[in-house]
Amino acid sequence: MSSIFFSSGLFLGWSLGANNMSNVFGTAVGTRMIRFRTAAIWCSVFVILGAVVSGAGATQTLGKLGSVNALAGAFMVALSSAITMFLMTKASYPVSTSQTIVGSIVGWNLFSGSLIDYGALTKILSTWVFCPILSAGFSMVMYIACRRFIMWRKPHMLQQDHFTRMGLLLAGIFGSYALGANNISTVMGVFVPISHLSPIRVFDLFTLTAAQQLFFLGGLAIAAGVFTYSKKVIMTVGGGGIMKLSPVAAFIVVVSHSLVLTIFSSQGLSNAFVSIGLPPIPLVPVSSSQAIVGAVIGIGLLKGGRGIRWRTVGAICSSWAVTPVIAAVICFVSLFFLQNVFMQQTYRPESYRITDAAVERLAPVVDVHSLEALRGQTFASAREFKNGLDTVRAFSHEDTGRIMQACRLAPIRFTPELENVLKKTGPLPPKDLNVLAGQNFFHRWQLEEALQKLVQAKAEMQKNTIQKTADVLYAAWEKTTS
């Protein structure tokens, strides 16, 4: 049954490869500087490498939008995203899995009653606006600099052709690796927290974790999409669909696209902005399709804008606007049928209660007197609890987050079976687990605080280890209670 559910992730990977190869090799193939077959081979190899080696990706912001907690729900989120990608690819419009997956996750949130983090959503939406603008700016500046350099050095035509081809190939290889590393999380990321795959030792040389196994399968699916269906979108982006590009302009477009992706994923650059008094750069997964299109338009504007096919640009921008909406609608409707017709659990309900322990935890930072009216009530979903909080007081966004985190019920009993599981597979093997034997925890933070007392490590390592240990315990507890 699990393999059937994972198939939607493979379909999404295929759709990603079919649509997004145009972002890294589209201009090179469209200008006939690199043959499609050569580009497809290099793209496939480095997409898989990027997925397996660096496939963790920037998933924190997407995770804040909604944590899909059931395998059937993850299946439908990925399938809805894949269907939307396929429809856009069929229409030859370059879109991104970040757009489709955001729409699908929002659809899952609406169906499951989970809250949408509008702060995270605003960050993502803002990058969808600034990404093509920034990419256009980069391409204009780099194109001017490149033209002046060529006029200064005046290389031989054959020499310039050789360096341009090599530059396009290297830029495409780097972009392919980044595509696998950054976008594989949108393909298979929803399956990672709920998969039950065991690590695999390969020839006693290295170990593939459960996440890496999923990323490898997703990388293969992306490669299949590259070979089977990517050429049509390539010709829209790089073959004159927006405007005709010279080989040098094609190189500038790919480099500009890569720079934009780096900016929105660099923690060091974001910290540097903060250190000089500027607002931090939002570290969110941006749309590589938007970066490429923005770079192409930038060069077109630099040439006066007469060569740009504005009708095609308008159609592409319209597809960007409707893509998340289509994905959300497809996901919401499909979840309804999956749960009510096929009787599959598409989400695990998360209930909330204002317990004495939660009040004690919140007292130093929140006015807990306002919560007395809700004491003793159990709320069946995050949205229901949020509505209840709004009836007693208009809490700030930060206080609402603290209250919901403290009051979310996650009951677990530390049994000998869980102790054995932790000793065998847990990231933390504490020596004094017996002190937790038989204890009941009503909230996850209670379990994490108990584990914290058993950990002797540096602060950051301690935080990560405790969270991973709690994940292992809850996964094992779910198996014993199901």
C-alpha positions in Angstrom: 0.0 0.0 0.0 2.9 2.4 0.8 4.3 2.0 -2.7 1.0 3.1 -4.2 1.0 6.2 -2.0 4.6 7.0 -2.9 3.8 6.8 -6.6 2.3 10.3 -6.5 5.7 11.6 -5.5 7.2 9.9 -8.4 4.6 11.4 -10.7 5.4 14.8 -9.3 9.1 14.2 -9.8 8.4 13.3 -13.5 6.4 16.5 -13.9 9.2 18.5 -12.3 11.8 17.1 -14.7 9.5 17.6 -17.7 8.8 21.2 -16.8 11.9 22.5 -15.0 14.8 21.3 -17.2 14.0 24.3 -19.2 15.2 26.5 -16.3 18.8 25.1 -16.5 19.3 24.0 -20.1 16.4 25.6 -21.9 18.3 28.6 -23.2 21.3 26.5 -24.2 19.2 24.0 -26.1 16.9 26.7 -27.5 19.9 28.6 -29.0 21.3 25.3 -30.4 24.5 25.7 -28.5 24.0 22.3 -26.8 22.1 19.3 -28.2 19.0 18.2 -26.3 20.3 14.7 -25.7 23.6 16.0 -24.2 21.8 18.4 -22.0 19.3 15.7 -20.8 22.2 13.3 -19.8 24.1 15.9 -17.9 20.9 17.3 -16.3 19.7 13.8 -15.2 23.1 12.8 -13.7 23.4 15.9 -11.6 19.8 16.1 -10.6 20.1 12.7 -9.0 23.4 13.7 -7.3 21.9 16.9 -6.0 18.9 15.1 -4.7 20.8 12.3 -2.8 23.8 14.4 -1.6 22.1 17.7 -0.7 18.5 16.8 -0.9 17.4 18.2 2.5 16.6 21.4 0.7 15.0 24.5 2.2 11.9 22.8 3.7 11.5 24.9 6.9 9.3 27.5 5.4 7.1 25.0 3.6 6.9 22.9 6.7 5.4 25.9 8.6 2.6 26.1 6.1 1.4 22.7 7.0 2.8 19.4 8.4 1.1 16.6 6.5 0.8 13.9 9.1 -0.9 11.0 7.2 0.4 8.9 4.3 -2.8 9.1 2.3 -2.8 12.9 2.8 0.8 13.1 1.6 -0.1 11.0 -1.4 -2.9 13.4 -2.4 -0.8 16.5 -1.8 1.9 15.2 -4.1 -0.6 13.9 -6.6 -2.5 17.2 -6.8 0.8 19.1 -7.2 1.8 16.6 -10.0 -1.5 16.9 -11.8 -1.2 20.7 -11.8 2.4 20.5 -13.0 1.4 18.2 -15.8 -1.5 20.4 -16.9 0.9 23.4 -17.0 3.5 21.4 -18.9 0.9 20.2 -21.4 0.1 23.9 -22.0 3.9 24.6 -22.4 3.9 27.1 -19.4 7.0 27.1 -17.2 5.8 26.8 -13.6 7.5 25.5 -10.4 6.8 22.7 -7.9 7.2 25.3 -5.2 4.0 27.0 -6.6 2.1 23.7 -7.0 3.1 22.3 -3.6 2.3 25.5 -1.8 -1.2 25.4 -3.3 -1.6 21.7 -2.4 -0.5 22.2 1.2 -2.9 25.1 1.6 -5.7 22.8 0.2 -4.7 20.1 2.8 -4.8 22.7 5.6 -8.3 23.9 4.6 -9.5 20.3 4.5 -7.9 19.1 7.8 -8.7 22.2 9.8 -5.0 23.1 10.3 -3.9 26.7 10.5 -2.0 28.4 7.7 1.1 30.3 8.8 0.3 33.5 7.0 3.7 34.9 7.9 5.4 32.0 6.0 2.9 32.3 3.2 3.6 36.0 2.8 7.3 35.4 2.6 6.8 32.8 -0.2 4.4 35.0 -2.1 6.7 38.0 -1.8 9.6 36.1 -3.3 7.3 35.1 -6.3 7.1 38.9 -6.9 10.7 39.9 -6.2 12.4 36.8 -7.8 11.8 37.7 -11.5 12.5 41.4 -10.8 15.8 40.6 -9.1 16.7 38.1 -11.8 16.0 40.7 -14.5 18.2 43.2 -12.8 21.1 40.7 -12.6 20.8 39.8 -16.2 20.8 43.4 -17.4 23.9 44.3 -15.3 25.8 41.1 -16.3 24.8 41.5 -20.0 26.2 45.0 -20.1 29.4 43.9 -18.4 29.8 40.9 -20.7 29.3 43.0 -23.8 31.9 45.5 -22.7 34.4 42.7 -21.9 33.9 41.1 -25.3 34.4 44.5 -27.0 37.6 45.0 -25.0 39.1 41.6 -25.6 37.7 41.1 -29.1 38.1 37.3 -29.0 38.1 35.3 -32.2 34.6 34.1 -33.2 35.6 30.4 -32.8 37.1 31.1 -29.4 34.1 33.0 -28.2 31.8 30.2 -29.4 33.9 27.6 -27.5 33.9 29.5 -24.3 30.2 30.2 -24.6 29.4 26.5 -25.1 31.5 25.5 -22.1 29.9 28.3 -20.0 26.4 27.1 -20.9 27.3 23.5 -20.1 28.9 24.4 -16.7 26.0 26.7 -15.8 23.5 24.0 -16.7 25.3 21.4 -14.6 25.4 23.6 -11.6 21.7 24.5 -12.1 20.8 20.8 -12.4 22.6 20.0 -9.2 20.7 22.9 -7.5 17.5 21.7 -9.0 17.8 18.3 -7.4 19.1 19.6 -4.1 16.5 22.4 -3.6 13.4 21.0 -5.3 13.5 17.3 -4.3 12.1 18.4 -1.0 9.0 19.6 -2.8 8.7 16.3 -4.6 9.2 13.8 -1.8 9.5 16.0 1.3 5.9 15.4 2.4 6.7 11.6 2.7 9.8 11.9 4.8 8.2 12.5 8.2 5.8 9.6 7.8 7.8 7.0 5.9 8.8 3.8 7.6 11.8 2.9 5.4 14.9 1.5 7.1 18.4 2.6 6.3 20.2 0.6 3.7 23.9 -0.2 3.8 25.4 -0.2 0.2 28.4 -2.5 -0.3 29.7 -1.6 3.2 30.7 1.7 1.8 28.0 4.1 2.8 24.4 4.1 4.2 21.3 5.5 2.5 18.9 7.0 5.0 15.2 6.7 4.6 15.1 10.3 3.3 18.0 9.7 0.8 16.2 6.6 -0.5 13.1 8.7 -1.2 15.2 11.5 -2.7 17.0 8.9 -5.0 13.7 7.6 -6.2 12.5 11.2 -6.8 15.7 12.0 -8.6 15.1 9.1 -11.0 11.6 10.3 -11.6 12.9 13.8 -12.4 15.4 12.3 -14.8 12.6 10.3 -16.5 10.7 13.6 -17.0 13.7 15.3 -18.4 14.1 12.6 -21.1 10.5 12.0 -22.0 8.7 15.4 -22.0 10.9 18.4 -21.3 11.7 19.5 -24.9 8.3 21.2 -25.5 8.7 23.6 -22.5 12.4 24.2 -23.4 11.3 25.6 -26.8 8.9 28.0 -25.0 11.5 29.5 -22.7 14.7 29.2 -24.7 13.6 28.7 -28.3 11.9 32.0 -28.9 8.7 31.6 -27.0 9.4 34.8 -25.0 12.2 36.3 -27.2 15.1 35.2 -29.4 18.3 34.8 -27.4 21.9 35.0 -28.5 24.3 32.3 -27.1 25.9 34.9 -24.8 22.5 36.1 -23.6 21.5 32.5 -22.9 24.6 32.1 -20.7 23.7 35.3 -18.8 20.2 34.1 -18.2 21.3 30.8 -16.6 23.9 32.5 -14.4 21.4 35.2 -13.3 18.9 32.5 -12.4 21.5 30.6 -10.3 22.5 33.8 -8.4 18.8 34.5 -7.4 18.4 31.0 -6.1 21.6 31.3 -4.1 20.5 34.6 -2.6 17.2 33.2 -1.3 18.9 30.2 0.2 22.1 31.6 1.8 22.0 31.9 5.6 25.3 33.7 5.6 24.1 36.4 3.3 21.0 36.9 5.3 23.0 37.2 8.5 25.3 39.8 6.8 22.3 41.9 5.9 21.2 41.8 9.6 24.7 42.7 10.8 24.6 46.0 8.8 21.1 46.9 9.9 19.1 45.7 6.9 16.2 43.3 7.1 17.1 39.6 6.7 16.7 37.9 3.3 13.7 35.5 3.5 15.2 32.0 3.2 12.4 30.4 1.2 12.3 28.1 -1.8 11.9 30.4 -4.8 10.6 29.5 -8.3 13.4 28.8 -10.7 10.9 29.2 -13.5 10.2 32.8 -12.5 14.0 33.5 -12.2 14.6 32.3 -15.7 11.7 34.2 -17.2 12.7 37.3 -15.3 16.3 37.1 -16.6 15.0 36.7 -20.2 12.8 39.7 -19.9 15.6 41.7 -18.4 17.8 41.3 -21.4 14.8 42.0 -23.6 14.1 45.3 -21.8 17.8 46.2 -22.1 17.4 45.9 -25.9 14.4 48.1 -25.9 11.7 45.6 -25.3 10.7 45.3 -29.0 11.8 41.6 -29.2 9.7 40.5 -26.2 6.5 38.6 -27.0 4.4 40.3 -24.4 1.4 38.1 -25.1 3.5 35.0 -24.1 4.8 36.8 -21.0 1.2 37.7 -20.0 0.1 34.1 -20.4 3.1 32.8 -18.3 2.4 35.3 -15.5 -1.3 34.3 -15.6 -0.3 30.7 -15.2 1.8 31.6 -12.2 -1.2 33.3 -10.5 -3.7 30.4 -11.2 -1.3 27.5 -10.6 -1.5 27.5 -6.7 -5.2 28.0 -6.8 -5.7 25.1 -9.2 -3.5 22.9 -7.0 -5.4 23.9 -3.8 -8.8 23.2 -5.4 -7.7 19.8 -6.8 -6.2 18.8 -3.5 -9.2 19.8 -1.4 -11.7 18.0 -3.6 -9.5 14.9 -4.0 -9.0 14.7 -0.2 -12.8 14.7 0.3 -13.2 11.7 -2.1 -10.2 9.9 -0.8 -11.4 10.1 2.8 -15.2 9.7 2.3 -15.4 7.4 -0.7 -12.2 5.3 -0.4 -12.1 5.5 3.5 -8.5 6.5 3.7 -7.2 8.6 6.7 -5.9 11.8 5.0 -4.9 13.5 8.3 -4.5 12.7 11.9 -6.6 15.0 14.0 -4.7 17.2 16.5 -6.7 18.2 19.5 -6.0 21.0 22.0 -6.7 21.5 25.7 -5.7 24.2 28.2 -4.2 21.9 30.9 -2.7 22.9 34.2 0.8 22.1 32.8 0.2 24.3 29.8 -1.0 27.2 32.0 2.1 26.8 34.2 4.3 26.9 31.1 2.6 29.9 29.6 2.2 32.0 32.8 5.6 33.8 32.5 5.0 35.0 28.9 1.2 35.1 28.4 -1.8 36.6 30.2 -3.2 33.2 31.3 -6.2 34.8 33.1 -7.9 35.3 29.7 -7.7 31.5 29.1 -9.8 30.5 32.1 -13.0 30.7 30.1 -11.7 27.8 27.9 -10.3 25.6 30.7 -11.7 22.1 30.6 -12.7 22.2 26.9 -11.1 20.0 24.2 -10.9 21.4 20.7 -10.8 19.0 17.8 -8.6 21.1 15.4 -6.2 23.9 15.3 -8.7 26.2 13.6 -11.4 25.4 16.2 -8.9 26.2 19.0 -7.8 29.4 17.3 -11.5 30.5 16.9 -11.9 29.8 20.6 -9.0 32.0 21.5 -10.3 34.8 19.4 -13.6 34.8 21.4 -11.8 35.5 24.7 -9.1 37.9 23.6 -7.2 39.3 20.6 -3.9 37.7 21.3 -0.8 38.7 19.3 0.5 36.4 16.6 3.4 35.4 18.8 1.3 34.7 21.8 -1.2 32.7 19.8 1.7 30.6 18.5 2.9 30.0 22.1 -0.5 29.1 23.4 -1.2 26.6 20.6 2.2 25.0 20.9 1.8 24.6 24.7 -1.8 23.3 24.5 -1.6 20.8 21.6 -2.2 17.3 22.9 0.3 14.6 22.0 -0.2 11.9 24.6 2.4 9.2 25.0 3.3 6.7 27.7 7.0 5.7 28.1 6.8 1.9 28.0 9.6 -0.7 28.0 8.9 -1.3 24.3 9.6 2.4 23.5 12.8 2.2 25.6 14.0 -0.7 23.5 13.2 1.1 20.3 15.1 4.2 21.5 18.1 2.1 22.4 18.2 0.4 19.0 17.3 3.1 16.5 17.1 6.4 18.4 19.6 9.2 17.7 20.1 9.5 21.4 20.8 6.5 23.7 20.6 8.0 27.2 22.0 6.0 30.1 19.2 6.6 32.6 16.1 5.9 30.5 14.6 4.0 33.5 13.7 7.3 35.2 11.1 7.8 32.4 9.6 4.4 32.7 5.8 4.4 33.1 5.5 8.2 32.8 2.6 9.7 30.9 3.0 12.9 28.9 0.1 14.9 27.5 2.1 17.3 25.5 5.1 16.9 23.3 7.0 19.6 25.0 6.7 17.7 28.3 8.4 14.7 26.7 11.1 16.9 25.3 11.8 18.6 28.6 12.1 15.2 30.3 14.6 14.1 27.6 16.5 17.3 28.0 17.4 16.4 31.5 19.0 13.3 30.2 21.1 15.0 27.6 24.6 16.2 28.1 25.7 18.1 25.0 26.1 21.5 23.4 22.9 23.6 23.2 22.3 23.4 19.5 23.2 19.7 19.3 21.0 19.1 22.3 18.0 20.7 20.7 18.3 18.7 17.5 18.9 15.4 19.3 15.9 15.9 21.6 13.6 16.6 18.6 14.9 13.5 16.7 14.5 11.4 19.8 10.9 12.6 20.3 10.2 11.8 16.6 11.4 8.2 17.1 9.4 7.7 20.2 6.1 9.1 18.7 6.6 7.0 15.6 7.1 3.8 17.7 4.2 4.8 20.0 1.9 5.1 16.9 2.8 1.6 15.8 2.0 0.1 19.2 -1.3 1.9 19.5 -2.6 1.4 15.9 
